[in-house]
Amino acid sequence: MNLTVFEVLSNGQIKEKYSTTGRDWDGSFLFKEFYKFLEELFGEDTMQSFKSKEPTEFLEMRKDFDIQSRFIDTSRKTVSFRLPPSLFEMVDAIRKETVQDLIKSVARMYNSRISCYGNKLKVCASMCTNFFHPVKHSIYSNLRRVLTHPGVQQVDLVLLVGGFSESAFLIDAIKKEFRNHRITTPENPMLSVLIGAAIYGHDPSIIRQNIAKLTYGCVEVYNEQRFSAKEIPLSSGKFDRLIEIGQTLKIGRTQLFRKYKPDPGSKSISIYFYGSKMANPNYVNDKGCFYLGSVALKFPKHEKEIGEIRLEVAFTGSAINASLINISSGYTEKSSINTSFKASPGDYLIVGAMDFGTTYSGYAFSTKHNYLDDPATIHKRTWTATSGQLQSLKVPTCALFTPKKKFHSFGYEAEDEFVSLSENDEHKDWYFFRRFKMKLYKKVTITDDFLLKSSDNKTLPAVLVFSSIIRYLRNEMLNDVHFINLNIHSYALRWVITVPAIWTDASKSFMRKCAFQAGIEDEKLVIALEPEAAALYSNLVSIKDQVGEIKMVNGMKYLVCDAGGGTVDITVHQMIDNTGHLRELYKASGGDWGGTKVDEEMEIFYEKVVGKEVMDKFKEEYPEDALELSREFETKKRSFSSTTDKVSFNLPESLLTVYEEYTEMSLSNDAIITSGLEKYAKISEERIRINGDYFRTFYDNSISQIVGHLKEIFEDPNLNDVGLILLVGGYAESFILQDALVSSFPQKRLLVPKEAGLSVLKGAVIFGHNPSLITERKAKYTYGVKCRILFIDKIHREDYKIFDEGEMWCRNVFHRHVTIGDTLVVGKNQSAKTYTKSKYSRSVKVEVYASLKKNPMYTTDEGCFYLGGKSLKFEDQNALSASEIEVKMSFSGTEIEVTMIYKATGRITKLYLEHDKQ
């Protein structure tokens, strides 16, 4: 709810007299009271179960309550609220009695003011008014504060607008509380804002005066290329205040704010605008300051002496119209800068997470209110395959592009469309991508020309494919957010994308780049490591196994095995308090041992039976049937267990046809005999049946790699007391994998959360709400900076010797900041090293490298790779002297922040590592 005060002028224009204020005193408070009432009726455990297991029906119930609450009035006898069918089922299952019987038994407590008829809960209207008490008194106190403010006198009218203003009870209550004021509502209060916005669009000048919601300031910078606000140098980062918060703004009036006199030889001037919630900030990077935009003016090369430069600014209702004017030449640059609050990473209302998997992908979200009330309340989407009637909470990671290389569809829709095109022989110019995420595995560097191959070996840029899918998932999630009546703009969302912990930093940065191209702002994106996300979710829920139920508690150590379709990520964590904070005890490790390894074994089996040429031709000519064969295998793979004695698959007619064309024989048991598999398989009536013991061997390669790696980890003496294995990810649902881990580690307890395949996705949402839950990590690499040091004979390489400033130097030296395996405290600078630039250099590039070795000598050593760099230019009086540069590394979140301080001036530049070409 927003409160503001306007004065209407004689010409119909409007002046703001009191800056907009308000909080979340809206209808959601009513529902919170209603929810407490339902907890009293049905029990907290019942409502908690309903809320977490049936979020869609829970939201539908809330929408119905929002509508019915508008009709709560003491003049009515009762108000009816619809209860979802699943709530009736849960009450029956948990409370062991029906809703009707339960309400009858408690009706006496409420003096028979409640009853149940059909699926409707009927509540006495006078009792419903109690739902209004908390929000009503908040509105009273804040409205009274505004009306008694010294700057607000003789308010003639209080106008109530918005959906909540349709509540008859609320209107009557406010009128009684403020009898001395005229209080009214327009004919359609819910549409007032929408209609007013249309009027404002026709004539924005109707708003004559506003009160500044923020303090606005700027900083001028000379001879700089455009750079991020994070890279503003402190020496010229003084917050030059233009307008103070609370000051009156004359809308549309251009004012001269500043005059500048550039030094001779200056090439340009840039003005960077900032906003702040503080009245008088000192620097543009003070807490509460945020970047708004900029305007830049270049000076003509022929102009030897630059005259006066003027900054003129006009404030509109939602923008700063800034002009930089070169008085001597008359040249002007203009920029319109949006003054809407640019939410910082700490300001958000919803977290939306995307789990971009090798085999399956999905998204989920929750509001900040959901998280604070119950972190396990997370909204997910159910996907449906139209051709196979298959429903799942994730969708196949498949993408379809048109012959013009435009994104067409994703998931089941892409599969079904590709099948349809194939049936009409129209698919050959289209691009169909499937299970391509593993192409990023072990990529040390990723360039813009990195290509992905489609199912028939055509290529498209990887950045186009990945960014198109992220954009699709982003838009689908936004549609869901709006569908459940959450009227929230995209700037209020914090986005999370999951990546395997064993991915290189180059691959993580590539995903960030793709997300930016998909419309997700850099500062609104969090990269989450998949096993960490799963661990966070598991900390919040009790997990049951054959022994019983367990809850993660303070001090508990456990290994997380995130078994996905492509990779298996392994980390070891310890709970360090009872609020869910974790420290990493063993650096992330793993390999490409996921569920697709089982698929590959099935492919090899088919090739043994019918021949590789037949299978290649079958997939090329009949992709729709190949897709159905793959779907059937995926379904059977999920249900296969150690007790299954055989498994059968349909043989598509098209496969039989291709086999006959190649061999001039029909596909029969003769093919099985020829392949030497007659003991393990049999063909009968266009079906192939495989012996259960033989089918289990398809898992051997994957499972042996996983078990072997876990044994290596448990040999670490520091991990002797780790007694739990937490198995998550889509592959975790395999009974074969579960049984193998139980038999291989009989002294450990294996825990598999319910919906193990969703643990990463749900945990990513939780991580987005509170990234600080991960407090410590182990360094995956040794990190350092490329530099030169004085040359030492017989120690340094002769080919790296250079002569400069009268000394012999050794170049390409790896100067270590962090050693592989070091404990990294999140957000804390790990080390600070000082480097001296050459006396005669006006610029220097700070280059960051990583290595798999503990103590590499050179950046060219085997196992070393380039992460990123930043060029620093020096234009001050110290440019031609030997000045020191301090470099700090901070491992904030899942990425590396490098801070560079030029000690001569105090200038600070920050690098958020991107992997560019060396």
CORTAQUI-V299777 format. One record per residue. N is the residue number from 1. RES is the residue in one letter. PHI is phi as a letter, one per 40 degrees, with the letter a starting at -180 (* if undefined). OMEGA is omega in whole degrees, 0 to 359 (none if undefined). NEAR is the number of other ideal C-beta (glycine too) atoms within 8 Angstrom. Layout:
n=[N N]
res=[RES RES]
phi=[PHI PHI]
omega=[OMEGA OMEGA]
near=[NEAR NEAR]
This chain:
n=[1 2 3 4 5 6 7 8 9 10 11 12 13 14 15 16 17 18 19 20 21 22 23 24 25 26 27 28 29 30 31 32 33 34 35 36 37 38 39 40 41 42 43 44 45 46 47 48 49 50 51 52 53 54 55 56 57 58 59 60 61 62 63 64 65 66 67 68 69 70 71 72 73 74 75 76 77 78 79 80 81 82 83 84 85 86 87 88 89 90 91 92 93 94 95 96 97 98 99 100 101 102 103 104 105 106 107 108 109 110 111 112 113 114 115 116 117 118 119 120 121 122 123 124 125 126 127 128 129 130 131 132 133 134 135 136 137 138 139 140 141 142 143 144 145 146 147 148 149 150 151 152 153 154 155 156 157 158 159 160 161 162 163 164 165 166 167 168 169 170 171 172 173 174 175 176 177 178 179 180 181 182 183 184 185 186 187 188 189 190 191 192 193 194 195 196 197 198 199 200 201 202 203 204 205 206 207 208 209 210 211 212 213 214 215 216 217 218 219 220 221 222 223 224 225 226 227 228 229 230 231 232 233 234 235 236 237 238 239 240 241 242 243 244 245 246 247 248 249 250 251 252 253 254 255 256 257 258 259 260 261 262 263 264 265 266 267 268 269 270 271 272 273 274 275 276 277 278 279 280 281 282 283 284 285 286 287 288 289 290 291 292 293 294 295 296 297 298 299 300 301 302 303 304 305 306 307 308 309 310 311 312 313 314 315 316 317 318 319 320 321 322 323 324 325 326 327 328 329 330 331 332 333 334 335 336 337 338 339 340 341 342 343 344 345 346 347 348 349 350 351 352 353 354 355 356 357 358 359 360 361 362 363 364 365 366 367 368 369 370 371 372 373 374 375 376 377 378 379 380 381 382 383 384 385 386 387 388 389 390 391 392 393 394 395 396 397 398 399 400 401 402 403 404 405 406 407 408 409 410 411 412 413 414 415 416 417 418 419 420 421 422 423 424 425 426 427 428 429 430 431 432 433 434 435 436 437 438 439 440 441 442 443 444 445 446 447 448 449 450 451 452 453 454 455 456 457 458 459 460 461 462 463 464 465 466 467 468 469 470 471 472 473 474 475 476 477 478 479 480 481 482 483 484 485 486 487 488 489 490 491 492 493 494 495 496 497 498 499 500 501 502 503 504 505 506 507 508 509 510 511 512 513 514 515 516 517 518 519 520 521 522 523 524 525 526 527 528 529 530 531 532 533 534 535 536 537 538 539 540 541 542 543 544 545 546 547 548 549 550 551 552 553 554 555 556 557 558 559 560 561 562 563 564 565 566 567 568 569 570 571 572 573 574 575 576 577 578 579 580 581 582 583 584 585 586 587 588 589 590 591 592 593 594 595 596 597 598 599 600 601 602 603 604 605 606 607 608 609 610 611 612 613 614 615 616 617 618 619 620 621 622 623 624 625 626 627 628 629 630 631 632 633 634 635 636 637 638 639 640 641 642 643 644 645 646 647 648 649 650 651 652 653 654 655 656 657 658 659 660 661 662 663 664 665 666 667 668 669 670 671 672 673 674 675 676 677 678 679 680 681 682 683 684 685 686 687 688 689 690 691 692 693 694 695 696 697 698 699 700 701 702 703 704 705 706 707 708 709 710 711 712 713 714 715 716 717 718 719 720 721 722 723 724 725 726 727 728 729 730 731 732 733 734 735 736 737 738 739 740 741 742 743 744 745 746 747 748 749 750 751 752 753 754 755 756 757 758 759 760 761 762 763 764 765 766 767 768 769 770 771 772 773 774 775 776 777 778 779 780 781 782 783 784 785 786 787 788 789 790 791 792 793 794 795 796 797 798 799 800 801 802 803 804 805 806 807 808 809 810 811 812 813 814 815 816 817 818 819 820 821 822 823 824 825 826 827 828 829 830 831 832 833 834 835 836 837 838 839 840 841 842 843 844 845 846 847 848 849 850 851 852 853 854 855 856 857 858 859 860 861 862 863 864 865 866 867 868 869 870 871 872 873 874 875 876 877 878 879 880 881 882 883 884 885 886 887 888 889 890 891 892 893 894 895 896 897 898 899 900 901 902 903 904 905 906 907 908 909 910 911 912 913 914 915 916 917 918]
res=[M N L T V F E V L S N G Q I K E K Y S T T G R D W D G S F L F K E F Y K F L E E L F G E D T M Q S F K S K E P T E F L E M R K D F D I Q S R F I D T S R K T V S F R L P P S L F E M V D A I R K E T V Q D L I K S V A R M Y N S R I S C Y G N K L K V C A S M C T N F F H P V K H S I Y S N L R R V L T H P G V Q Q V D L V L L V G G F S E S A F L I D A I K K E F R N H R I T T P E N P M L S V L I G A A I Y G H D P S I I R Q N I A K L T Y G C V E V Y N E Q R F S A K E I P L S S G K F D R L I E I G Q T L K I G R T Q L F R K Y K P D P G S K S I S I Y F Y G S K M A N P N Y V N D K G C F Y L G S V A L K F P K H E K E I G E I R L E V A F T G S A I N A S L I N I S S G Y T E K S S I N T S F K A S P G D Y L I V G A M D F G T T Y S G Y A F S T K H N Y L D D P A T I H K R T W T A T S G Q L Q S L K V P T C A L F T P K K K F H S F G Y E A E D E F V S L S E N D E H K D W Y F F R R F K M K L Y K K V T I T D D F L L K S S D N K T L P A V L V F S S I I R Y L R N E M L N D V H F I N L N I H S Y A L R W V I T V P A I W T D A S K S F M R K C A F Q A G I E D E K L V I A L E P E A A A L Y S N L V S I K D Q V G E I K M V N G M K Y L V C D A G G G T V D I T V H Q M I D N T G H L R E L Y K A S G G D W G G T K V D E E M E I F Y E K V V G K E V M D K F K E E Y P E D A L E L S R E F E T K K R S F S S T T D K V S F N L P E S L L T V Y E E Y T E M S L S N D A I I T S G L E K Y A K I S E E R I R I N G D Y F R T F Y D N S I S Q I V G H L K E I F E D P N L N D V G L I L L V G G Y A E S F I L Q D A L V S S F P Q K R L L V P K E A G L S V L K G A V I F G H N P S L I T E R K A K Y T Y G V K C R I L F I D K I H R E D Y K I F D E G E M W C R N V F H R H V T I G D T L V V G K N Q S A K T Y T K S K Y S R S V K V E V Y A S L K K N P M Y T T D E G C F Y L G G K S L K F E D Q N A L S A S E I E V K M S F S G T E I E V T M I Y K A T G R I T K L Y L E H D K Q]
phi=[* b b a b b b c c c c g c b b c b a c d b i a c c b c c c c c c c c c c c c c c c b g c c c c c c c c c c b c c c c c c c c c c c d c c c c b c a c c c c b b b b c b c d c c d c c c c c c c g a c d d c c c c c b d c c b f f c b a b b g b b c b b d c c c c c c c c d c c c c c c d c c c c c c c b c d c b b f c c a b b c b g d c c c c c c c c c c c c c c b c c b c b a b c c b c c c d c c c c c c c c c c a c c c c c a b b c c b c b a a a b b b f b c c b c d c b c c c c b b c c c c b b c d g c c b c c g c c b c b a b b b c c d g c b a b b b b c b b a c c c a c c b c b c d g c a c b i a b b b c c d c c c c b c c c b b b b b b c b c b a b c b b b b c c c b g c b b b a b b c c c d c c c d c b a b b b b b b b c c c c b b a a a a a c c c d c c c a d c c b c b b c b b c c c b f c b a c b b d c b b b b c d c g b c b a a g d c c c c c c c c c c c c f b c c c c b b b a f b d c c c c g c c b b c c c c b b c c c b g c b b d d c c c c c c c c c c c c c c c c c c c c c c g c c b c c c c b b b b b c b c c c c c c c c c c c c c c c c c c c g b c d c c b b c b c d c c c c c c c c c c b c b b b c c i b b b c b d g c b a c b b c c b c b b b b b b b b b c b a c b g c b b c b a d d a i a c b c c c c c c c c c c c c c c c c b h c c c c c c d c c c b c c c c c c c c c c c c c c c c c c b c c c c a a b b c b d d c c c c c d c c c b g b c c a c c c c c d c g b c c b a a b a f f b b b b c d c c c c c c c d d c c c c c c d c c c c c c c c c c b c c c b b b c b b g c c c c c c c c c c c c c c c b c c b b c b b c c f d c b d c c c c c c c c c c a c c c c c a b b c c b c b a b c a b b d c b c g b c c c c b c b b a f g b c b b c g c c c c b b b d g c c b c c g b c c a b b b b b c c d b c c a a b c b b b b a c c c a c c b c c c c g c a c c i a a c b b b b c c c c b b c b c b c b b b b c c g b b b b b b b b c c c b g c b b b b b d b c c c c]
omega=[180 177 176 182 179 170 179 180 184 181 178 178 188 175 175 182 182 184 181 177 178 178 183 178 186 184 179 177 178 182 178 178 178 180 176 179 179 176 177 182 192 181 181 182 179 182 179 179 179 183 183 185 181 185 180 179 176 179 176 177 179 178 178 179 180 180 184 183 179 183 176 184 181 178 178 179 183 173 183 179 181 177 183 180 183 177 177 182 182 176 181 183 186 183 178 172 183 177 182 180 181 181 177 183 181 184 181 178 182 179 177 180 175 178 181 177 182 178 182 171 181 183 177 185 180 177 179 181 177 179 186 192 183 183 181 182 174 179 179 187 182 175 178 180 179 185 179 179 182 181 182 180 175 174 185 189 171 184 179 180 181 184 181 180 176 178 180 181 180 180 180 181 179 178 179 183 182 185 184 179 177 183 183 175 176 184 178 186 182 182 186 182 180 180 179 178 178 178 180 179 177 183 181 182 180 172 187 187 175 171 182 179 184 167 181 179 182 172 178 181 181 171 179 167 177 180 181 177 181 186 178 178 182 183 177 183 177 180 179 188 176 182 179 178 182 181 178 178 174 187 175 182 179 180 174 183 184 171 181 176 182 175 176 181 178 182 183 172 177 176 180 185 180 171 179 175 178 182 187 178 180 183 184 177 172 177 180 177 177 185 179 183 186 170 185 181 175 179 179 182 184 184 185 180 182 178 182 176 182 173 177 185 172 178 171 181 185 183 169 174 186 178 171 187 173 187 184 182 182 182 185 171 182 177 175 189 180 180 176 183 176 186 175 181 180 183 181 177 182 170 176 183 176 174 185 187 176 184 182 178 178 176 178 179 172 178 176 178 176 185 181 181 180 184 182 177 185 183 181 178 173 182 182 173 186 184 185 182 179 178 178 179 171 184 179 179 180 179 180 178 182 176 178 176 176 179 180 185 184 172 181 180 179 178 183 179 179 176 180 178 182 181 179 180 180 189 194 178 180 180 180 182 182 177 185 184 183 177 179 183 178 177 181 175 179 181 182 182 176 187 173 178 176 182 178 171 167 186 171 177 181 182 178 183 183 182 178 180 178 178 179 180 178 182 178 180 178 177 179 179 180 182 181 172 172 185 187 179 185 181 181 179 169 185 177 174 181 175 175 180 183 176 174 177 178 180 178 180 177 178 177 179 179 179 179 178 180 176 177 182 184 184 179 184 174 175 181 176 190 181 177 179 180 179 180 180 183 178 186 186 173 184 181 168 184 179 182 184 180 178 179 182 182 178 183 177 180 177 176 175 180 183 181 180 183 185 170 181 181 175 176 183 172 173 182 172 182 178 174 180 185 167 178 182 183 185 182 179 181 181 182 185 186 186 180 175 177 178 180 178 178 177 180 179 179 180 176 184 187 182 182 181 179 181 179 180 179 182 180 185 184 183 180 179 177 179 179 177 179 179 180 179 180 179 181 182 181 186 184 182 182 182 180 184 176 178 184 178 174 172 182 180 180 178 177 181 181 179 181 180 183 188 184 175 176 182 183 179 177 179 178 180 180 182 180 184 186 178 191 185 180 177 180 176 176 174 175 182 184 177 184 181 179 180 179 179 177 182 191 183 180 186 180 177 181 182 179 181 179 178 177 181 183 175 177 183 179 184 181 185 175 186 184 169 178 184 183 180 183 180 180 181 179 178 181 179 180 181 181 180 178 182 182 183 184 180 180 176 180 179 177 181 171 185 183 180 180 183 180 182 180 178 178 177 180 178 179 177 185 180 183 178 174 187 182 174 174 182 179 184 165 183 180 183 177 180 173 177 179 186 177 181 177 174 182 181 181 183 177 181 175 178 181 177 177 182 172 183 172 182 177 180 177 180 191 172 183 180 179 182 178 173 181 176 187 177 182 177 184 181 177 179 181 180 180 179 177 182 189 182 176 177 177 178 174 183 184 181 174 182 175 179 180 186 179 180 183 178 179 180 176 181 177 176 185 179 182 181 180 178 177 179 184 182 185 183 179 187 183 173 181 183 183 176 178 181 177 176 177 182 181 180 182 180 185 176 179 180 180 182 176 192 182 183 185 181 180 173 181 180 174 201 170 185 178 183 182 none]
near=[10 6 11 9 10 8 7 6 9 3 4 6 10 11 9 13 9 13 9 10 9 8 6 6 10 8 9 8 12 12 12 8 13 12 9 8 9 9 10 5 10 11 9 6 7 13 12 9 10 14 11 9 8 11 12 7 12 11 11 9 13 9 10 10 12 12 7 11 15 10 8 15 9 7 5 9 4 8 12 9 13 9 11 13 7 10 15 12 8 13 14 11 7 10 10 5 8 8 12 7 8 13 13 8 8 10 11 7 5 10 5 7 9 14 8 12 5 4 7 10 11 11 12 10 14 7 10 11 11 7 11 14 9 8 11 10 8 11 12 10 8 13 12 9 8 12 10 6 8 4 6 11 5 3 9 4 8 11 7 11 10 10 9 9 12 9 11 11 11 12 12 9 10 14 9 7 7 12 6 3 9 6 10 8 9 8 3 7 13 9 7 11 8 7 9 8 8 8 9 11 6 5 6 8 8 10 12 10 11 10 13 14 7 10 15 15 14 12 14 12 12 11 7 8 3 6 6 5 9 6 8 13 13 10 7 9 11 8 14 9 10 9 10 9 12 7 8 7 10 9 12 8 7 8 8 7 7 10 8 10 6 10 6 7 4 11 7 11 14 13 14 14 15 15 14 15 7 10 6 7 13 6 10 15 7 11 3 8 13 11 10 12 10 10 14 11 13 6 12 7 4 4 9 4 5 12 8 8 15 12 14 11 12 10 14 10 8 6 10 14 13 14 13 15 10 13 9 8 8 7 8 9 9 9 9 8 13 9 11 6 8 10 9 7 9 4 7 12 7 14 15 16 17 16 14 13 14 12 13 12 14 15 14 16 15 13 9 10 7 11 14 5 6 9 9 8 12 11 12 12 10 7 12 8 12 8 8 7 7 9 7 8 10 13 11 11 16 13 13 15 15 10 5 4 8 6 12 9 9 12 12 12 9 15 13 11 11 16 13 9 10 12 7 6 6 8 10 6 5 13 10 15 13 8 11 10 10 11 8 11 12 4 12 6 9 11 6 5 5 10 8 12 7 12 8 7 6 7 7 13 10 13 12 9 14 11 12 12 14 15 12 10 13 14 8 10 12 10 8 11 13 9 6 9 8 8 4 9 4 7 9 10 15 13 15 16 16 15 14 13 13 10 10 8 12 13 13 13 14 15 14 14 10 12 13 10 9 11 6 11 7 8 6 12 14 13 14 16 14 16 16 17 18 17 15 15 14 16 10 9 9 6 13 7 10 2 5 5 6 12 6 8 7 7 7 9 13 15 15 16 17 18 16 18 12 14 15 18 17 15 16 14 13 11 15 9 7 6 4 11 11 16 10 14 11 12 11 13 11 13 9 9 13 16 14 12 11 11 11 8 12 10 9 8 12 9 10 8 12 11 10 6 7 13 12 8 10 15 10 8 8 13 14 11 12 10 11 12 12 9 11 10 11 8 9 10 11 8 7 13 8 7 4 10 5 9 10 8 11 8 11 11 8 10 15 12 8 13 15 11 7 10 8 5 9 6 11 7 8 7 13 12 8 6 8 6 11 9 5 8 13 8 12 5 3 6 10 10 11 13 11 11 7 11 12 11 8 9 13 8 9 14 11 8 11 15 11 8 14 15 9 7 13 11 6 8 5 6 13 7 5 12 8 12 13 14 14 17 17 14 12 15 8 13 8 12 15 12 10 12 16 9 6 9 10 6 4 10 9 11 13 11 13 6 7 13 12 12 15 17 16 14 16 17 16 15 17 15 11 9 8 8 11 14 10 11 10 13 15 6 9 15 13 15 12 11 7 8 8 7 10 7 5 3 4 9 7 5 4 11 11 9 6 7 6 3 8 8 12 15 7 10 13 14 11 10 11 15 9 13 7 9 7 11 8 12 7 6 8 12 8 7 9 9 12 7 11 8 8 5 8 7 8 10 8 14 11 17 14 11 14 6 10 6 7 13 6 11 13 5 11 3 8 13 10 11 12 13 10 10 7 12 6 13 6 7 3 9 8 6 7 7 11 10 15 11 15 11 15 12 13 8 7 8 13 13 12 16 13 14 11 14 10 8 9 9 9 10 11 10 13 10 13 8 12 6 4 4]
